[in-house]
Amino acid sequence: MKQFLPCLIFILVSTCSLAQSVNHEVYLPNIVYLEGEIYGLIVGQEGNTYYVMTADQSKPEELPNNLNTYFYKNNTTYLAMQVRTFNFKGSRLYLYAVKANIAVDWRKAYYQSYSKASAPFYSYIGDSKQKSTWYPNSREFTKNQLLSKAEIQLATVRGNVYAQGMPVIDNFNSIVGIISSSMAGEESTPLTTMIDIGQIADELISASDCKYFQLVEFGQPANRCDTERQLAQKDKQLKARIQRDNRMRAIAIAPVVSVGLSATYEDNAGNSTSGAKGYALGVNLITNPDAGRVRFAIKPRALFTEIKPGKNVTSSSPIGFQAKKFSWYNVDVPIFAEFVFSRKVHSTGYFGLGYTLGYQKDIDYEFSYSGYRGNLVNKASGTAGFVQKPTAEIGIEGGRLRLDLFFWYQLSDWNKSQMYRISKTDVNPFEGMQRHIWTIGLELSFRINGKWGMKSIPE
């Protein structure tokens, strides 16, 4: 047991160190070797041209305009040509362009500004024998002090090895900066300087609109320019939609669904009969919907109605005829004058008075009679005809929705007192039923061109 515990600790520590090293290896193809024992970091690409940045302190002479360059695990020499430099307080940043007819599998995600990064930090070390080989450095760096807005002095243990131009990675594997100071001679110093990648991103993006800098910020789906373009496009679409919704319309078009119900009543046989149930689909066409206090509406729709009578409503039938259900279809065209009593930015209140002209198709009636098991359905021919209905409504509109509470009363008879031949006997299926129907119900519609409410942008 005493031997097992140290072994377990060793395995866990080794596993964590290995995971950390493997995690940082994804950025190895981003690193390049530049002539003069310095390194650089690929941050952009345009065709077969790679944009590489490196850094040094501002006091020494500037780096040459042209430098020989090696990519990771590639022993071919390519020429890096200086594009421009950027000066910070104590450091200089260089941008080079390298044309290379090779495909470099460099990684764009992620970078994170030092102010948002998570310590400890890590970097990379080169192979003194192989110019195209480098490795993750498992030694930690921590913040020592802030030298300027863009420069951070990092501290590490004496004897640690680091290299000028190498990237610095945080604990979440995001690039947070680039080392701008070199080691003092052959002896290492525990202090080094890093330029914040967030400040670098600001400089390079403002200089080229992401041509030179294409790294993706941590937590973002794309690089800053693509994200800004996407946001700008969304903002443009939003403004266009708001303006489109806010235009004054001559006619509002709104598909509609409605349901109506009549109260129960006592039929002529003294039985309680359920009221009519109606369901409708149609469209509302409303003139001058976005201005003024008076407007007109036409609401063509198809209406289905059914009534279930009480028992023994036709008690005088010699064959024991019993009506079970009446159902029929209408095509109605209600016409309203609507009066707006409240118009706000996002809603409108109104009431309306109107008249409905429609056509009722022949009624189907479901029935049973003595000596026959089950129900039959017949059509009451001659019940079709035109109908008239005084109508009223009150409602509210908001966004694209409109909700009405409506009432109508059918002046025309919905049934006729006439005989039909059933089982060799004349029967009036509507015996005991009232002739007129009134309905109260709800209607919901969805406006497809614009939104309801007060408009601020004229057409």
C-alpha positions as CSV (number, residue, x, y, z in Angstrom):
1,M,0.0,0.0,0.0
2,K,2.9,2.4,0.8
3,Q,4.4,1.7,-2.6
4,F,1.0,2.0,-4.4
5,L,0.2,5.6,-3.3
6,P,3.5,7.2,-4.7
7,C,2.9,5.2,-7.9
8,L,-0.6,6.5,-8.2
9,I,0.5,10.1,-7.6
10,F,3.2,9.7,-10.2
11,I,0.7,8.3,-12.8
12,L,-1.8,11.1,-12.2
13,V,0.9,13.8,-12.4
14,S,2.4,12.2,-15.5
15,T,-1.0,12.0,-17.1
16,C,-1.9,15.6,-16.4
17,S,1.5,16.7,-17.7
18,L,1.1,14.6,-20.9
19,A,-2.5,16.0,-21.4
20,Q,-1.2,19.5,-21.0
21,S,1.7,18.9,-23.5
22,V,-0.6,17.2,-26.1
23,N,-3.1,20.0,-25.7
24,H,-0.5,22.6,-26.6
25,E,0.9,20.6,-29.5
26,V,-2.0,21.8,-31.7
27,Y,-0.2,25.2,-32.1
28,L,3.1,23.7,-33.3
29,P,2.3,24.2,-37.0
30,N,1.6,27.9,-36.3
31,I,5.2,28.5,-35.2
32,V,8.0,29.2,-37.7
33,Y,11.7,29.6,-37.2
34,L,13.2,32.9,-38.4
35,E,16.9,33.5,-39.1
36,G,18.8,34.7,-36.0
37,E,17.5,32.3,-33.4
38,I,14.1,33.9,-33.2
39,Y,10.6,32.5,-33.9
40,G,7.4,33.7,-35.3
41,L,3.7,32.9,-35.3
42,I,1.4,32.4,-38.3
43,V,-1.7,34.6,-37.8
44,G,-3.1,34.9,-41.3
45,Q,-3.1,33.4,-44.8
46,E,-4.0,34.6,-48.3
47,G,-3.6,31.9,-50.9
48,N,0.0,30.6,-50.6
49,T,1.1,33.6,-48.6
50,Y,1.4,33.2,-44.8
51,Y,1.5,36.2,-42.5
52,V,3.9,35.7,-39.6
53,M,4.4,38.0,-36.6
54,T,7.4,38.1,-34.3
55,A,8.7,40.6,-31.7
56,D,11.7,42.1,-30.0
57,Q,12.6,44.9,-27.7
58,S,12.5,48.5,-29.1
59,K,16.1,49.4,-28.1
60,P,18.1,47.1,-30.3
61,E,18.2,47.6,-34.1
62,E,15.2,46.5,-36.1
63,L,15.1,43.1,-37.6
64,P,16.1,42.8,-41.2
65,N,13.5,43.3,-44.0
66,N,14.2,39.8,-45.3
67,L,14.7,36.7,-43.2
68,N,15.1,33.0,-44.0
69,T,12.2,31.0,-42.6
70,Y,11.5,27.3,-41.8
71,F,8.0,25.9,-41.2
72,Y,7.3,23.1,-38.7
73,K,8.9,19.8,-39.7
74,N,9.9,21.2,-43.1
75,N,13.6,21.7,-43.9
76,T,13.0,23.9,-47.0
77,T,14.0,27.5,-46.6
78,Y,11.5,30.2,-47.5
79,L,12.0,34.0,-47.6
80,A,10.1,36.1,-45.2
81,M,9.6,39.7,-46.3
82,Q,8.7,42.4,-43.8
83,V,5.3,44.1,-44.3
84,R,5.4,46.6,-41.5
85,T,6.2,47.1,-37.8
86,F,4.2,48.2,-34.8
87,N,5.7,50.0,-31.8
88,F,4.6,49.4,-28.3
89,K,6.2,51.1,-25.2
90,G,9.2,48.8,-24.8
91,S,8.6,46.3,-27.6
92,R,8.3,46.1,-31.4
93,L,6.0,43.8,-33.3
94,Y,7.0,42.7,-36.9
95,L,4.7,41.4,-39.6
96,Y,6.3,39.3,-42.3
97,A,4.8,37.7,-45.5
98,V,6.1,34.3,-46.5
99,K,5.2,32.8,-49.9
100,A,5.4,29.0,-49.7
101,N,4.0,26.4,-52.1
102,I,3.1,24.1,-49.2
103,A,-0.1,23.5,-47.2
104,V,0.4,24.4,-43.5
105,D,-2.1,23.0,-41.2
106,W,-2.1,26.0,-38.8
107,R,-4.8,26.6,-36.2
108,K,-6.9,29.7,-36.1
109,A,-8.7,29.0,-32.8
110,Y,-8.2,30.4,-30.2
111,Y,-6.7,33.6,-28.9
112,Q,-7.6,35.4,-25.6
113,S,-6.5,38.8,-24.4
114,Y,-4.2,38.6,-21.4
115,S,-6.8,40.5,-19.3
116,K,-9.2,37.6,-19.7
117,A,-6.7,34.8,-19.7
118,S,-6.2,32.2,-17.0
119,A,-2.8,31.6,-15.4
120,P,-0.5,29.8,-15.3
121,F,1.0,30.4,-18.8
122,Y,3.2,28.2,-21.0
123,S,5.4,28.6,-24.1
124,Y,7.6,26.6,-26.4
125,I,11.2,25.7,-26.8
126,G,13.2,25.1,-30.0
127,D,15.6,22.3,-30.9
128,S,19.1,23.6,-31.2
129,K,20.0,20.9,-33.7
130,Q,16.8,21.0,-35.9
131,K,15.7,24.5,-37.1
132,S,12.3,23.1,-38.1
133,T,11.5,21.4,-34.8
134,W,10.1,22.8,-31.5
135,Y,8.2,21.5,-28.5
136,P,5.8,22.6,-25.8
137,N,7.5,23.8,-22.7
138,S,6.0,22.4,-19.5
139,R,7.6,25.0,-17.2
140,E,5.1,27.6,-16.0
141,F,5.1,31.4,-16.4
142,T,3.2,33.7,-14.1
143,K,2.6,37.5,-14.1
144,N,5.3,39.5,-12.5
145,Q,4.1,43.0,-13.3
146,L,2.3,45.1,-16.0
147,L,4.8,47.1,-18.0
148,S,2.3,49.0,-20.2
149,K,-1.2,48.5,-21.6
150,A,0.1,46.0,-24.0
151,E,3.2,44.5,-22.3
152,I,3.3,42.1,-19.4
153,Q,6.4,41.0,-17.6
154,L,6.3,37.2,-16.9
155,A,8.2,35.4,-14.2
156,T,9.4,31.8,-14.3
157,V,11.9,29.6,-12.5
158,R,15.6,30.2,-13.0
159,G,17.0,27.8,-15.6
160,N,13.8,27.8,-17.7
161,V,14.3,28.1,-21.4
162,Y,12.2,30.4,-23.6
163,A,12.7,32.0,-27.0
164,Q,12.0,35.3,-28.6
165,G,8.9,35.3,-30.8
166,M,7.4,32.2,-29.3
167,P,3.7,32.3,-28.4
168,V,2.4,32.2,-24.8
169,I,-0.5,29.9,-24.1
170,D,-2.9,30.1,-21.1
171,N,-4.3,27.4,-18.9
172,F,-7.3,27.0,-21.3
173,N,-5.0,26.5,-24.3
174,S,-5.6,30.0,-25.8
175,I,-2.8,32.1,-27.3
176,V,-2.4,35.1,-25.0
177,G,0.7,36.8,-26.3
178,I,4.1,36.6,-27.9
179,I,7.5,36.8,-26.2
180,S,9.4,40.0,-27.2
181,S,12.6,39.6,-25.1
182,S,15.5,37.3,-25.7
183,M,17.4,35.3,-23.1
184,A,20.5,37.2,-21.7
185,G,23.4,35.4,-23.3
186,E,23.7,31.8,-22.5
187,E,22.2,32.2,-19.0
188,S,18.5,32.2,-18.6
189,T,16.7,34.9,-16.6
190,P,13.5,34.3,-14.7
191,L,11.9,37.4,-16.2
192,T,10.7,37.9,-19.8
193,T,8.3,40.3,-21.6
194,M,5.2,39.4,-23.5
195,I,3.0,41.5,-25.8
196,D,-0.7,41.0,-25.2
197,I,-2.4,39.2,-28.2
198,G,-5.5,41.3,-27.7
199,Q,-3.5,44.5,-28.4
200,I,-1.8,42.9,-31.3
201,A,-5.2,41.9,-32.7
202,D,-6.4,45.5,-32.5
203,E,-3.4,46.8,-34.4
204,L,-3.3,44.2,-37.1
205,I,-7.0,44.2,-37.7
206,S,-7.2,48.0,-37.9
207,A,-4.4,47.9,-40.4
208,S,-5.8,45.2,-42.7
209,D,-9.4,44.3,-41.9
210,C,-8.4,40.8,-40.9
211,K,-6.2,40.2,-43.9
212,Y,-3.1,39.9,-41.7
213,F,-4.8,38.6,-38.5
214,Q,-7.3,35.7,-38.8
215,L,-7.2,34.1,-35.4
216,V,-10.5,33.5,-33.7
217,E,-11.1,34.9,-30.2
218,F,-12.1,32.5,-27.5
219,G,-15.8,32.0,-27.3
220,Q,-16.5,33.4,-30.8
221,P,-17.6,31.3,-33.8
222,A,-15.4,33.1,-36.3
223,N,-12.6,35.8,-36.5
224,R,-13.5,39.3,-35.5
225,C,-14.1,40.6,-39.0
226,D,-16.3,37.7,-40.0
227,T,-18.2,38.1,-36.7
228,E,-18.5,41.9,-37.2
229,R,-19.7,41.3,-40.8
230,Q,-22.3,38.8,-39.6
231,L,-23.4,41.1,-36.8
232,A,-23.6,44.0,-39.3
233,Q,-25.6,41.8,-41.7
234,K,-28.0,40.8,-38.9
235,D,-28.3,44.4,-37.9
236,K,-29.0,45.4,-41.5
237,Q,-31.6,42.7,-41.8
238,L,-33.2,43.7,-38.4
239,K,-33.4,47.3,-39.5
240,A,-34.9,46.3,-42.8
241,R,-37.4,44.1,-41.1
242,I,-38.3,46.9,-38.6
243,Q,-38.7,49.4,-41.5
244,R,-40.7,46.8,-43.5
245,D,-43.0,46.1,-40.5
246,N,-43.2,49.8,-39.8
247,R,-44.4,50.9,-43.2
248,M,-47.9,52.3,-43.7
249,R,-50.0,49.7,-45.6
250,A,-53.0,50.3,-47.7
251,I,-54.4,46.8,-46.8
252,A,-53.6,44.4,-44.0
253,I,-53.8,40.8,-45.0
254,A,-54.3,38.3,-42.2
255,P,-55.2,34.6,-42.5
256,V,-57.8,33.7,-39.7
257,V,-59.2,30.8,-37.8
258,S,-62.3,31.2,-35.6
259,V,-64.5,29.2,-33.3
260,G,-68.1,30.1,-32.3
261,L,-70.7,28.7,-30.0
262,S,-74.4,29.3,-29.3
263,A,-75.9,28.8,-25.8
264,T,-78.2,25.8,-25.1
265,Y,-81.9,26.4,-25.5
266,E,-85.1,24.6,-25.0
267,D,-86.5,23.2,-28.3
268,N,-90.1,22.9,-29.2
269,A,-90.3,19.4,-27.6
270,G,-89.3,20.8,-24.3
271,N,-85.8,19.3,-24.4
272,S,-82.5,21.0,-23.8
273,T,-80.6,21.2,-27.1
274,S,-77.0,22.1,-27.3
275,G,-76.2,25.3,-29.2
276,A,-74.6,25.4,-32.6
277,K,-70.8,25.0,-32.9
278,G,-69.0,26.7,-35.7
279,Y,-65.5,26.6,-37.0
280,A,-64.2,28.8,-39.8
281,L,-61.1,29.4,-41.9
282,G,-60.6,32.5,-43.9
283,V,-58.7,35.8,-44.4
284,N,-59.1,39.3,-43.1
285,L,-58.6,42.2,-45.6
286,I,-58.5,45.5,-43.7
287,T,-58.2,48.9,-45.4
288,N,-56.0,51.7,-43.9
289,P,-54.9,49.5,-41.0
290,D,-52.1,51.7,-39.7
291,A,-53.6,55.2,-39.5
292,G,-56.8,57.0,-38.7
293,R,-59.7,56.0,-36.5
294,V,-62.1,54.5,-39.1
295,R,-61.4,51.6,-41.4
296,F,-63.2,48.9,-43.3
297,A,-62.7,45.2,-43.3
298,I,-63.9,42.3,-45.5
299,K,-63.5,38.8,-44.2
300,P,-64.3,36.0,-46.6
301,R,-64.3,32.6,-44.9
302,A,-65.6,29.0,-45.1
303,L,-67.7,28.0,-42.1
304,F,-68.7,24.6,-40.8
305,T,-71.6,24.4,-38.3
306,E,-73.2,21.5,-36.4
307,I,-76.1,21.1,-33.9
308,K,-76.9,18.0,-31.8
309,P,-80.6,18.1,-30.8
310,G,-82.0,16.6,-27.6
311,K,-83.8,13.3,-27.3
312,N,-87.3,12.8,-28.7
313,V,-87.3,16.1,-30.5
314,T,-89.4,14.4,-33.2
315,S,-91.7,12.6,-30.8
316,S,-94.6,12.6,-33.2
317,S,-92.8,10.4,-35.7
318,P,-94.7,7.1,-36.2
319,I,-91.4,5.2,-36.9
320,G,-89.6,6.5,-33.9
321,F,-87.4,8.8,-35.9
322,Q,-84.6,10.5,-33.8
323,A,-82.4,13.2,-35.2
324,K,-78.8,12.9,-33.9
325,K,-76.9,15.7,-35.6
326,F,-77.3,18.4,-38.2
327,S,-74.2,19.8,-40.0
328,W,-73.6,22.0,-43.0
329,Y,-71.1,24.4,-44.7
330,N,-71.4,28.1,-45.4
331,V,-69.4,30.5,-47.5
332,D,-69.7,33.9,-45.7
333,V,-68.5,37.4,-46.5
334,P,-68.7,39.6,-43.4
335,I,-68.2,43.3,-44.1
336,F,-67.3,45.6,-41.2
337,A,-66.8,49.3,-40.4
338,E,-64.2,49.3,-37.6
339,F,-63.6,52.1,-35.2
340,V,-60.1,52.4,-33.5
341,F,-60.4,53.6,-29.9
342,S,-56.8,53.0,-28.9
343,R,-53.6,53.1,-31.0
344,K,-50.3,52.5,-29.3
345,V,-46.8,51.7,-30.5
346,H,-47.3,47.9,-30.2
347,S,-51.1,47.5,-30.1
348,T,-54.4,48.7,-31.4
349,G,-57.9,48.4,-29.8
350,Y,-61.1,48.6,-31.9
351,F,-64.7,47.6,-32.3
352,G,-66.7,47.0,-35.4
353,L,-70.2,46.8,-36.7
354,G,-71.0,44.8,-39.9
355,Y,-73.3,42.7,-42.0
356,T,-72.6,39.2,-43.4
357,L,-73.9,37.9,-46.7
358,G,-73.4,34.2,-47.3
359,Y,-74.5,31.0,-48.9
360,Q,-75.5,27.9,-46.9
361,K,-75.2,24.5,-48.5
362,D,-77.8,21.7,-48.0
363,I,-77.8,20.3,-44.5
364,D,-76.7,16.8,-43.7
365,Y,-78.7,15.1,-40.9
366,E,-77.7,12.0,-39.0
367,F,-80.6,10.0,-37.6
368,S,-81.9,6.7,-36.3
369,Y,-85.4,5.1,-36.3
370,S,-87.1,2.0,-34.8
371,G,-86.2,-1.3,-36.3
372,Y,-82.8,-0.1,-37.5
373,R,-79.6,-0.5,-35.5
374,G,-77.1,2.3,-36.0
375,N,-77.2,5.7,-37.5
376,L,-77.9,6.9,-41.1
377,V,-77.0,10.2,-42.8
378,N,-79.2,11.9,-45.4
379,K,-79.0,15.2,-47.1
380,A,-81.9,17.6,-46.6
381,S,-82.2,18.9,-50.2
382,G,-83.8,22.3,-50.5
383,T,-82.2,23.8,-47.4
384,A,-79.5,25.5,-49.3
385,G,-79.8,29.2,-49.9
386,F,-78.5,32.7,-49.1
387,V,-78.2,33.9,-45.5
388,Q,-77.9,37.3,-43.8
389,K,-76.3,38.0,-40.4
390,P,-76.0,41.3,-38.5
391,T,-72.5,41.1,-36.9
392,A,-70.5,42.9,-34.2
393,E,-66.9,42.6,-32.9
394,I,-64.4,44.0,-30.4
395,G,-60.8,43.2,-30.4
396,I,-57.1,44.0,-29.9
397,E,-54.1,43.8,-32.2
398,G,-50.5,43.5,-31.3
399,G,-47.3,42.4,-33.2
400,R,-48.7,40.3,-36.0
401,L,-51.7,38.8,-34.0
402,R,-55.2,40.0,-33.9
403,L,-57.9,38.6,-31.5
404,D,-61.6,39.3,-31.9
405,L,-64.6,38.6,-29.8
406,F,-67.5,38.5,-32.3
407,F,-71.3,38.1,-32.3
408,W,-73.7,37.4,-35.1
409,Y,-77.4,36.6,-35.5
410,Q,-78.7,34.7,-38.5
411,L,-81.9,36.3,-39.8
412,S,-82.5,33.7,-42.4
413,D,-83.9,30.3,-41.4
414,W,-81.2,27.7,-41.2
415,N,-83.8,24.9,-41.6
416,K,-87.1,24.4,-43.4
417,S,-90.2,22.6,-42.1
418,Q,-90.6,20.1,-44.9
419,M,-91.0,16.3,-45.1
420,Y,-88.5,13.7,-46.3
421,R,-89.3,10.1,-47.2
422,I,-87.7,7.8,-44.7
423,S,-88.6,4.1,-44.4
424,K,-91.7,4.6,-46.5
425,T,-92.8,7.3,-44.1
426,D,-92.8,11.1,-44.4
427,V,-90.7,12.6,-41.7
428,N,-89.8,16.2,-40.8
429,P,-86.2,15.9,-39.4
430,F,-86.3,19.5,-38.1
431,E,-89.4,19.1,-36.0
432,G,-89.0,21.0,-32.8
433,M,-85.9,22.9,-33.9
434,Q,-85.7,26.6,-33.8
435,R,-85.2,28.4,-37.1
436,H,-82.6,31.1,-36.2
437,I,-79.1,30.8,-34.8
438,W,-77.0,33.3,-32.9
439,T,-73.3,32.7,-32.2
440,I,-70.6,34.3,-30.0
441,G,-67.0,33.3,-30.5
442,L,-63.3,34.1,-30.8
443,E,-61.3,34.8,-33.9
444,L,-57.5,34.7,-34.2
445,S,-55.6,36.0,-37.2
446,F,-52.0,36.5,-38.2
447,R,-51.0,39.5,-40.2
448,I,-48.5,38.6,-42.9
449,N,-47.6,42.1,-44.2
450,G,-46.4,44.4,-41.4
451,K,-47.3,44.6,-37.8
452,W,-50.1,46.3,-35.8
453,G,-49.6,49.4,-33.8
454,M,-48.5,53.0,-34.3
455,K,-46.1,53.7,-37.2
456,S,-43.2,56.1,-37.2
457,I,-41.7,55.5,-40.6
458,P,-44.1,56.5,-43.5
459,E,-44.1,54.5,-46.7
